[in-house]
Amino acid sequence: MTSLSATLAEPQSFSLVEKLLFLLLVAASGVLFWRRFGPILRKILHSRKDPDFHLSPIGRRVWDFFWEVICQAKVIQQRPLPGLAHAFVFWGFCAFALVTLNHAAVGLGIGFLDPASWIGRTYFYLADAFAIACAVGIFGLFVRRFLVRPRWLGSKVSWESGFIAGLIFVLMVTYLGAFFTTDAAPTARILWWIHTLTLLIFLPLIPHTKHLHLVLSPATIFLSRDGFSQIPPLVGDEDFGLVTGKDLTQLVSLQAYSCVECGRCSEHCPATNTGKLLNPKEIILGVRAYLNEFGPASDEQLLGKHNSQEAVFQCTTCGACEFQCPVGIEHLPIMIGLRRGAVNTGAWENDYGGKLFNQLERGSNALGISALERDKFIQKTELPIFDGTQEYCLWLGCMGGYDPKGREIIASFARVMNYLGTSYGVLKKEKCTGDPVRRLGNDLLFQQLAEENLKALAQNKVKKIVSICPHCVRTIQEDWKAYGTPPEIEHHSEFMARFAGRLPKQKSDEKVVFHDPCYLGRYRNVYDEPRELVQLSATLVEAPRHRERSFCCGAGGGLAFLGEETGERVSHVRAQELVATGASTVGTACPFCNTMFRDALAASEKPPQLLDIAQLVARGLPPVAPTSNGVSKA
Amino acid sequence: MKIIVAIKQVPERDAHIRIDSSGKWIEESDVQYAMNESDAYALEEALQLREKHSGEVIVVSAGPERVGTTIREALAKGADRAIHIDCNDLNQRDALGVARLIADAIRPDNADLILTGLQSDDLGYGQTGVILAELLGVPHATLILHVEKTDAGLKVKRELEAGFFQEIELPLPAALTIQSGGNKLRYATLMGIKKAKTKEMRVVTAAALDGAPVAVLDGIAHPKKQRSTQIIPGDAKQAAATLVEKLKFEARIL
């Protein structure tokens, strides 16, 4: 460290030639920057306006900006070491804003921050600390990229990143070096010029490289949509989703140019991790490549040269990418937007998908089973019919109404509700909420299903719904809003957790590993409730990837209905991870996860038992006479 | 090739059926409707023929106003235009009466090929298509799984019993009744629905057409539920032999 007496050396009295040369270089650097940045900015601004964009509520935006940009919270939280290194570089840059401004002013003889004054001295010392942290940080990132080489950064070594890391390092060293010399010494002048040239080389490189995120990502984070996987409405008769460049909105284009290629999305993507074609990073970079080649006014298909239909339809919509992205890219609206473009125009031809759509055009459920089977199940299980007097409508969903395992979950949850004395009933008729078709991008069918269901719920005067399926919960609460006002809805884990105090508690050594369903966790932020319920009767263990970082079961995004996957099965990878925890029971909270693991766990040597949280809770209840259906209100 | 597809709107497969107070028809208010399944395959066949050989696909459907949704679905899937025969008493007309309505409505179009599903999922007469052929004076073939256009006319594949097929050739114009499952159905798309809005849907009233019924529907009834569980006595070997016997000669499924 510098001794306290040392001050920042600033070369004095630049000659006119030096001043002119400096101004010329600044202008050249600025022009080079703008020649690349200008067209990018125009491409973003000339994209279609986002139909649902509102600046309000502004508080949320300010908070996101503060937390994710200023505090670098997500950058650090999700990858602590490199995240911290990045944060040091970022904070260093912030602290350097004033230093750099003064540095340039000195070159023109109008320096405003006197290193000898106490303000200048304090600020420059403060900047010292940042400079050291920044230099250490950038050195660490350099080592990571070129020596550690995590595979998520891509197989190609990015020399430009190394060069820019070098530039940043030089900036810091030349700043720190100026504390060890005097104003008059030639070293001061040399350091000043090296610092200046480094800056002026750095500037035009920004828009040419992923360092464009320096300029764009603060705006991207500030302008990002409210809520997770917000799928924008289709507007007018010509909007079918993302079909051609004309459909790219300003937010999509901004996000495409903001990608910093860190690969966090790929690192957590179930498709990328099981050898599929899909890589979320490449989807975003594909949109960017499209914009570079064709621009936002092009009639060229988006699914073509730069992005493939096959990849887009391998997405489970688990949302790990969108959750992880540190620069505010919203992958799901883009992924689903591209699917909408393909499905709404009939370009997607898939035997399984076509069958699913046809089944839902004519029938009531995604499994293609006669509704009479649901009636039989309701009778056999003695589920009360909703007649408008009960407090809750128990939504069965396709899995709860038709799938054998799903029915067991419903039966268990009904027992819990009976025990609690909750008044509830099930609808005589129900249709699929439209979750799989919504995620697959079939807006026509989704609208039909949403409207029919909304009508039926209104006719039955349903005020509150409880469901065992996180997909139903999400679709009813968020996606149906486009077509009406859905009743209040909660997931059965939230419902039961509210009554946890009244549920039987019998601690045991049984180890239960809880698998966070994507649509309950990342989509709904419900992590603690199911864990609380597991701990009523067992000891909770965690899989390596849990809570926000949970790894998908492979069923989401309509993929449960699309037949065999290419590469490794997502469900098997996750099931192995759950088995490896040594737990004797796998706890789930989603009937789709349940059905995926049912098959996947069977492949393991000594499969643990598989239970929904409703089943975990219900097994502790006292046995009841089979005829009781306990509809009395507590 | 100008192809006409006659489609029918029927109660949805999962519909809960109640008989109305007249005892002659079902309570329509609590039923949702869909395109008759084999008609959907007839439409698919027509669309594929048009895609291969160009031409025009016209759909025709008889029934009350609600039939419009099924017609629009057909237009959304790709039919070029539609004729709606507006009539409120479709279910009281026999197959001859309905075929007469359709024949009168489509005669001016002089189509090369007329397709229908092989039967309706509600009344299931299986007659309308063949009577239609007779009324129009064209040859017909039934239970068709595959249609191929040849220089002389058509080569079609019929489904027979017990996994047998028959291939026959017939000249155009002709009428075919289509079996389900021959093709993969396309799904309706948002773009299709938007385009359908601008397509022609001509409405003709049944009164203007000739469609007097000969057979009169007397009443309808739910099938009686029969549950006859039999416990077969004896040891496993004996019981299995009896079971096979019963499956062969009583249930006739072996």
Interface residues (C-beta under 8 A of the other chain):
Chain A: L234 D237 F240 V343 N344 T345 G346 D351 G353 G354 K355 F357 N358 E361 R362 G363 S364 S370 A371 L372 K428 K429 N442 D443 L444 L445 E452
Chain B: E12 R13 D14 H16 Q32 A34 M35 E37 E73 A76 K184 L185 R186 Y187 A188 T189 L190 M191 G192 I193 K194
